Amino acid sequence: MNPDITRERENATFNVEKLTHILDGGIEKTKRRREIESLVISDPDFQSEDLNFLSRSERYDAAVKKSAQMILKLREYGISDPEEIYCYKSVFRGNHQEALGLHFSMFLPTLYTQCNKEQFKKWVPLAESFKAMGTYAQTELGHGTHLRGLETTATYDPATQEFVLNSPTITSIKWWPGGLGKTSNHAIVLAQLHTQGKCHGLHAFIVPLRSMNTHIPLPGVVVGDIGPKFGFDEVDNGYLKLENVRIPREHMLMKYAKVEADGTYVKPPSAKLTYGTMVFIRSMIVGEAGSALAKSCTIAIRYSSVRHQSEIRPGEPEPQIMDYQTQQYKLFPLLATAYAYKFVGQYMNQVYHRITGDISQGDFSELPELHALSAGLKAFTTWTASEGIEVCRMACGGHGYSRCSALPDIYVNFVATCTYEGENTVMMLQTARFLIKSYQQVSAGHQLSGIVSYLNESERRLQPQSVSSRPTVLNVNDLASLVEAYKLRAAKLVEVAAKSIQQELQKRVSQEDAWNNSAIDLVRASNAHCHYVVVKLFAAKLGEIGDMGVHSVLSTLALLYALQGIQQHSGDFLQTGLLSVPQLSQVSQRLKELLAQLRPNAVALVDAFDYCDEMLNSVLGRYDGNVYEHMFEWARRSPLNKTEVHESYHKYLKPLQAKL
Amino acid sequence: MNPDITRERENATFNVEKLTHILDGGIEKTKRRREIESLVISDPDFQSEDLNFLSRSERYDAAVKKSAQMILKLREYGISDPEEIYCYKSVFRGNHQEALGLHFSMFLPTLYTQCNKEQFKKWVPLAESFKAMGTYAQTELGHGTHLRGLETTATYDPATQEFVLNSPTITSIKWWPGGLGKTSNHAIVLAQLHTQGKCHGLHAFIVPLRSMNTHIPLPGVVVGDIGPKFGFDEVDNGYLKLENVRIPREHMLMKYAKVEADGTYVKPPSAKLTYGTMVFIRSMIVGEAGSALAKSCTIAIRYSSVRHQSEIRPGEPEPQIMDYQTQQYKLFPLLATAYAYKFVGQYMNQVYHRITGDISQGDFSELPELHALSAGLKAFTTWTASEGIEVCRMACGGHGYSRCSALPDIYVNFVATCTYEGENTVMMLQTARFLIKSYQQVSAGHQLSGIVSYLNESERRLQPQSVSSRPTVLNVNDLASLVEAYKLRAAKLVEVAAKSIQQELQKRVSQEDAWNNSAIDLVRASNAHCHYVVVKLFAAKLGEIGDMGVHSVLSTLALLYALQGIQQHSGDFLQTGLLSVPQLSQVSQRLKELLAQLRPNAVALVDAFDYCDEMLNSVLGRYDGNVYEHMFEWARRSPLNKTEVHESYHKYLKPLQAKL
């Protein structure tokens, strides 16, 4: 154990284990999580070479192998609770992806929820036994977020009682689905349904892609890998071009909508039913933003405690780089953010489960709010976390750039969340739509409930006043006061966006153009709304914590989180008169004090996340702090070191020398 | 040609070719650049597979091949002017790196400048004929920016007239030098010189690493590749452990310092001489920040003009995504930034050449200012450009995540500049040191000249005044007024940092601790200083432009650049009373107008950068806008598509099905 990091742990002022229990949701959950983790870690079948040393084809091969092993192990150990499976997978995946990911996350759930009884009986056993390995093919080469734009067609032929599937244009080729390229032999394909000469919009079809015996693509199916990406190297994201592919009528998923034998179309009862999955996945992503940032902070903070560099005082030994104020200023606010997002993730999960209970009883009333919240928070947290991962990486200096730090892998795999499951700007505008609608309801005299109830006050509170005459609400030492400031900022920015739309409308442009011409303000309003929600939930979480030591350090983190946001967006707070210029210096000063206050607890705070070395897979983030010897050991395994002299020397360099 | 992009070009209001000449520095330079580019493009020897499809070893192999070819071609074509070589390399490298990069950028220049006459005669011909292929080994596993911390030793042994080189600890292993792992047979090694029982600090030594005949590592030389990184896949960044390696006395570079045969050490005449290269490389990086961002904008803006998605007005066809205000707000300020950095790069280049003239005549007076400026601007521009590349990538939606967009390559290769050649935060603090020194000189009654002369006014102008009594200086339509505002902001933030140091000193902490406890403010001051310099130089550039059309569009860009910075840092401007709250709404409004105004010229503005398709190597950024068919064609070449059925199916999936 590196003595520096031991000293850090000795200096902590709180009980790390207790904080871990809070993050897990209880002492029992921590225990079970660790049991599951040790199953993976101690399993010799999961020992494998660092994926970074392999070619893409080898990485894909390794991922398929792991996925196949995992399926057998989960059955062997009898792990079937979704939370426990999630936990198992988190360890076994590390910072990478699962080859059969979409089979579990999209193919199976869609079969469970959208098959009618006969379909269920046929397809679920096939899928659960992996005879049918599937993916979910929605996006197309030319079409992403805007579902109505999808071009793939499924035309019903009553003569044979079949659907004929086609990709009529180059832009209609299915593009991006994970596992589509090489792994899957089936796909649920979203296509525009045509029957009896009419288009009825998007519906889902089970399309066999490859022979279940030989895995060779079926006639009319042009399928393959879309090539290397920023990350997700081990996943065969694929393309699919359908050329008059015929499937039986029963391959349309018919729990809700139907096409009868003669081609008669039967509408589904409600459009809201598909909402749920989307909301669930976005809520999960919020928690994952917390995890990705927590991992990154673990690596950067542990490394900053063992790395010595330069000098603060001449003649003294090189200090730990965590003693530099600039390093603290980079890392500690991100640490606070990681905690904030972990708690927000917990909250979203609870709300989701509460609301799905309501939904199953036919009560959809809270769904729009949850939908708006999950969209905005997904965007808000993934943007910040992505930037934060890079800040952590660069805070490790040159070594952060090496794949041995794990930070490049964490970044490239996480940053994709900014784009998938709803592109972030589109998400922000969806939340804005809900906010503006709520604002208009207040203006029309309605009283709002739920998270946007703060807009009720806006009419009263936000009358134009001069800065000096407004009573100053902000107390930089009081979290409740800061939550209030974030609330008023959000209310103000929603108002600014709403007024921009009004002004545009007065220029006699259409409603739609007015919206587009106010889009910058709308995104800003959504950001402020989400920021308020996060600060509020972080503050609320503190109320649940009994242990004094843990409460104290989390309070410091929450205050740091809130104050840093105010400093970064000081213009908003000054603009709304929530903050005065002299207070801004107070904020700066207080921030510096909080950094110094957190310094002795930094390593303990990342230890509490409880990521084992096998999950981090980072030489810089090792629990024992013994970084350099392991870095050398890792480097020696580089594939370029397999031979002393690389063949390119004989091929190109020696001949070059001869020619000159 | 895609009709959308053709229409964009027809709508431009200025002459693209004229703007290209301005960027190149004249019509003749444009002509010569294009000649050189076409030499590479038309050369069948340089046609190669996309590096993204290759394994790391294959990529390294391909890079060595290309470097060897390039050397022969440059001789064949008689290209020897450094600017022309730079141009040639830019095309042939594309978005990747050169295998022999450090031989040219560090090994040869160090030999040229630090060899004495005899050494020059021996080593320069060896290096120029590539008998000696070299790199520059400075950083160590445990030591980066802080040179005095380096641990490698070179101990003189007068008995044999040799230096004995050692890596005494694990942290002293040389780490990171490009080309060190497999390519180089020599390295210039920086080591602590010990002679006659005394350490004389860092000196440079020529150390043979591998046999010049067989390329096998020499005894005592432990050398290899440090493993995969975020980018730079084709470069063999290496490690080097020296175990009692003996080199003749004449292998110490002795133009300045010397060790005589008996071991007597002779000091160099001046320490300032090594300054120059560093300043030059950092200045170059500023221009490269402009280029990286210009390439990224080219890709994202061209793609945004051919990509149609969602709807603004119901029932109408899907609009070009560039019509969304949010998309314009992402991309156009970055476009303005790319132009700004290109012009700043030109300026730095000119200043560097002027000042090196002075230096060669013994006049070092301007060096500290240039040193401070190049350090800060390197950090300022590389941070912003890196973030901007990612914004461009994500503005391309999912397809930006594919390696076929080229944006992942541009990012991972460029973002390294934030760390190498001086870690950015350290650079910012170096600039801050110059600013604080200047501020203290003014306080002591001195009058400053040069770029910091604005600090002369600070004492007078920045007296505390209430916001209302200060005459408002800002005119949001007048660039000169905005430059003034940036200047006053910089002056204010330098003052804030200086006062923070004073306050710390009053708490009786040491000078060094006061500095560290003010580091956040110091970095903020440097940022504001650099931002001011960029706005000022952009405005100054407009004065050189005669053509009305070009002048007009560049003026719009400059205004956008300045106003967006004010919006992003509105807290600073409000805080200093340079901006009033009502003006902030004006800034927002004006920004939206400028976005709309730039919209018709966006494609023409990226065309003017004049990157040919071969240099961009981006399917999304193609000049002809025919994105989708080429994306499909690219994907089909993915290595995973070499076989219809991947071997992993037979190895893992089929057996899995059998077991369940």
Chai-1 contact restraints between the chains, C-beta under 6 A:
chainA,res_idxA,chainB,res_idxB,connection_type,confidence,min_distance_angstrom,max_distance_angstrom,comment,restraint_id
A,N52,B,P228,contact,1.0,0.0,6.0,A-B,restraint_1
A,S55,B,S55,contact,1.0,0.0,6.0,A-B,restraint_2
A,S57,B,P639,contact,1.0,0.0,6.0,A-B,restraint_3
A,D61,B,S648,contact,1.0,0.0,6.0,A-B,restraint_4
A,V64,B,S648,contact,1.0,0.0,6.0,A-B,restraint_5
A,V64,B,Y652,contact,1.0,0.0,6.0,A-B,restraint_6
A,K65,B,Y652,contact,1.0,0.0,6.0,A-B,restraint_7
A,A68,B,Y652,contact,1.0,0.0,6.0,A-B,restraint_8
A,A68,B,L656,contact,1.0,0.0,6.0,A-B,restraint_9
A,S129,B,L660,contact,1.0,0.0,6.0,A-B,restraint_10
A,F130,B,L656,contact,1.0,0.0,6.0,A-B,restraint_11
A,F130,B,Q657,contact,1.0,0.0,6.0,A-B,restraint_12
A,K131,B,Q657,contact,1.0,0.0,6.0,A-B,restraint_13
A,L141,B,Y628,contact,1.0,0.0,6.0,A-B,restraint_14
A,G144,B,G397,contact,1.0,0.0,6.0,A-B,restraint_15
A,G144,B,G398,contact,1.0,0.0,6.0,A-B,restraint_16
A,H146,B,Q309,contact,1.0,0.0,6.0,A-B,restraint_17
A,H146,B,S310,contact,1.0,0.0,6.0,A-B,restraint_18
A,G149,B,E318,contact,1.0,0.0,6.0,A-B,restraint_19
A,I170,B,Y628,contact,1.0,0.0,6.0,A-B,restraint_20
A,I170,B,E629,contact,1.0,0.0,6.0,A-B,restraint_21
A,T171,B,Y628,contact,1.0,0.0,6.0,A-B,restraint_22
A,W176,B,G398,contact,1.0,0.0,6.0,A-B,restraint_23
A,K182,B,L640,contact,1.0,0.0,6.0,A-B,restraint_24
A,K182,B,H646,contact,1.0,0.0,6.0,A-B,restraint_25
A,H215,B,V645,contact,1.0,0.0,6.0,A-B,restraint_26
A,H215,B,Y649,contact,1.0,0.0,6.0,A-B,restraint_27
A,I216,B,E644,contact,1.0,0.0,6.0,A-B,restraint_28
A,G224,B,N641,contact,1.0,0.0,6.0,A-B,restraint_29
A,D225,B,S638,contact,1.0,0.0,6.0,A-B,restraint_30
A,D225,B,L640,contact,1.0,0.0,6.0,A-B,restraint_31
A,D225,B,N641,contact,1.0,0.0,6.0,A-B,restraint_32
A,I226,B,A635,contact,1.0,0.0,6.0,A-B,restraint_33
A,G227,B,A635,contact,1.0,0.0,6.0,A-B,restraint_34
A,G227,B,S638,contact,1.0,0.0,6.0,A-B,restraint_35
A,P228,B,N52,contact,1.0,0.0,6.0,A-B,restraint_36
A,P228,B,R403,contact,1.0,0.0,6.0,A-B,restraint_37
A,K229,B,Y401,contact,1.0,0.0,6.0,A-B,restraint_38
A,K229,B,S402,contact,1.0,0.0,6.0,A-B,restraint_39
A,K229,B,R403,contact,1.0,0.0,6.0,A-B,restraint_40
A,F230,B,Y401,contact,1.0,0.0,6.0,A-B,restraint_41
A,F230,B,P408,contact,1.0,0.0,6.0,A-B,restraint_42
A,Y239,B,A635,contact,1.0,0.0,6.0,A-B,restraint_43
A,Q309,B,H146,contact,1.0,0.0,6.0,A-B,restraint_44
A,S310,B,H146,contact,1.0,0.0,6.0,A-B,restraint_45
A,I312,B,E512,contact,1.0,0.0,6.0,A-B,restraint_46
A,I312,B,N516,contact,1.0,0.0,6.0,A-B,restraint_47
A,R313,B,E512,contact,1.0,0.0,6.0,A-B,restraint_48
A,E318,B,G149,contact,1.0,0.0,6.0,A-B,restraint_49
A,Q325,B,N516,contact,1.0,0.0,6.0,A-B,restraint_50
A,Q325,B,A519,contact,1.0,0.0,6.0,A-B,restraint_51
A,Q325,B,I520,contact,1.0,0.0,6.0,A-B,restraint_52
A,T326,B,T425,contact,1.0,0.0,6.0,A-B,restraint_53
A,T326,B,A519,contact,1.0,0.0,6.0,A-B,restraint_54
A,Y329,B,I520,contact,1.0,0.0,6.0,A-B,restraint_55
A,M394,B,C418,contact,1.0,0.0,6.0,A-B,restraint_56
A,G397,B,G144,contact,1.0,0.0,6.0,A-B,restraint_57
A,G397,B,E423,contact,1.0,0.0,6.0,A-B,restraint_58
A,G398,B,G144,contact,1.0,0.0,6.0,A-B,restraint_59
A,G398,B,W176,contact,1.0,0.0,6.0,A-B,restraint_60
A,G398,B,T419,contact,1.0,0.0,6.0,A-B,restraint_61
A,Y401,B,K229,contact,1.0,0.0,6.0,A-B,restraint_62
A,Y401,B,F230,contact,1.0,0.0,6.0,A-B,restraint_63
A,Y401,B,A416,contact,1.0,0.0,6.0,A-B,restraint_64
A,S402,B,K229,contact,1.0,0.0,6.0,A-B,restraint_65
A,R403,B,P228,contact,1.0,0.0,6.0,A-B,restraint_66
A,R403,B,K229,contact,1.0,0.0,6.0,A-B,restraint_67
A,P408,B,F230,contact,1.0,0.0,6.0,A-B,restraint_68
A,A416,B,Y401,contact,1.0,0.0,6.0,A-B,restraint_69
A,C418,B,M394,contact,1.0,0.0,6.0,A-B,restraint_70
A,T419,B,G398,contact,1.0,0.0,6.0,A-B,restraint_71
A,E423,B,G397,contact,1.0,0.0,6.0,A-B,restraint_72
A,T425,B,T326,contact,1.0,0.0,6.0,A-B,restraint_73
A,E512,B,I312,contact,1.0,0.0,6.0,A-B,restraint_74
A,E512,B,R313,contact,1.0,0.0,6.0,A-B,restraint_75
A,N516,B,I312,contact,1.0,0.0,6.0,A-B,restraint_76
A,N516,B,Q325,contact,1.0,0.0,6.0,A-B,restraint_77
A,A519,B,Q325,contact,1.0,0.0,6.0,A-B,restraint_78
A,A519,B,T326,contact,1.0,0.0,6.0,A-B,restraint_79
A,I520,B,Q325,contact,1.0,0.0,6.0,A-B,restraint_80
A,I520,B,Y329,contact,1.0,0.0,6.0,A-B,restraint_81
A,S570,B,G571,contact,1.0,0.0,6.0,A-B,restraint_82
A,G571,B,S570,contact,1.0,0.0,6.0,A-B,restraint_83
A,G571,B,G571,contact,1.0,0.0,6.0,A-B,restraint_84
A,G571,B,L574,contact,1.0,0.0,6.0,A-B,restraint_85
A,L574,B,L574,contact,1.0,0.0,6.0,A-B,restraint_86
A,Q575,B,V581,contact,1.0,0.0,6.0,A-B,restraint_87
A,Q575,B,L584,contact,1.0,0.0,6.0,A-B,restraint_88
A,V581,B,Q575,contact,1.0,0.0,6.0,A-B,restraint_89
A,L584,B,Q575,contact,1.0,0.0,6.0,A-B,restraint_90
A,Y628,B,L141,contact,1.0,0.0,6.0,A-B,restraint_91
A,Y628,B,G142,contact,1.0,0.0,6.0,A-B,restraint_92
A,Y628,B,I170,contact,1.0,0.0,6.0,A-B,restraint_93
A,Y628,B,T171,contact,1.0,0.0,6.0,A-B,restraint_94
A,E629,B,I170,contact,1.0,0.0,6.0,A-B,restraint_95
A,A635,B,I226,contact,1.0,0.0,6.0,A-B,restraint_96
A,A635,B,G227,contact,1.0,0.0,6.0,A-B,restraint_97
A,A635,B,Y239,contact,1.0,0.0,6.0,A-B,restraint_98
A,S638,B,D225,contact,1.0,0.0,6.0,A-B,restraint_99
A,S638,B,G227,contact,1.0,0.0,6.0,A-B,restraint_100
A,P639,B,S57,contact,1.0,0.0,6.0,A-B,restraint_101
A,L640,B,K182,contact,1.0,0.0,6.0,A-B,restraint_102
A,L640,B,D225,contact,1.0,0.0,6.0,A-B,restraint_103
A,N641,B,G224,contact,1.0,0.0,6.0,A-B,restraint_104
A,N641,B,D225,contact,1.0,0.0,6.0,A-B,restraint_105
A,E644,B,I216,contact,1.0,0.0,6.0,A-B,restraint_106
A,V645,B,H215,contact,1.0,0.0,6.0,A-B,restraint_107
A,H646,B,K182,contact,1.0,0.0,6.0,A-B,restraint_108
A,S648,B,D61,contact,1.0,0.0,6.0,A-B,restraint_109
A,S648,B,V64,contact,1.0,0.0,6.0,A-B,restraint_110
A,Y649,B,H215,contact,1.0,0.0,6.0,A-B,restraint_111
A,Y652,B,V64,contact,1.0,0.0,6.0,A-B,restraint_112
A,Y652,B,K65,contact,1.0,0.0,6.0,A-B,restraint_113
A,Y652,B,A68,contact,1.0,0.0,6.0,A-B,restraint_114
A,L656,B,A68,contact,1.0,0.0,6.0,A-B,restraint_115
A,L656,B,F130,contact,1.0,0.0,6.0,A-B,restraint_116
A,Q657,B,F130,contact,1.0,0.0,6.0,A-B,restraint_117
A,Q657,B,K131,contact,1.0,0.0,6.0,A-B,restraint_118
A,L660,B,S129,contact,1.0,0.0,6.0,A-B,restraint_119
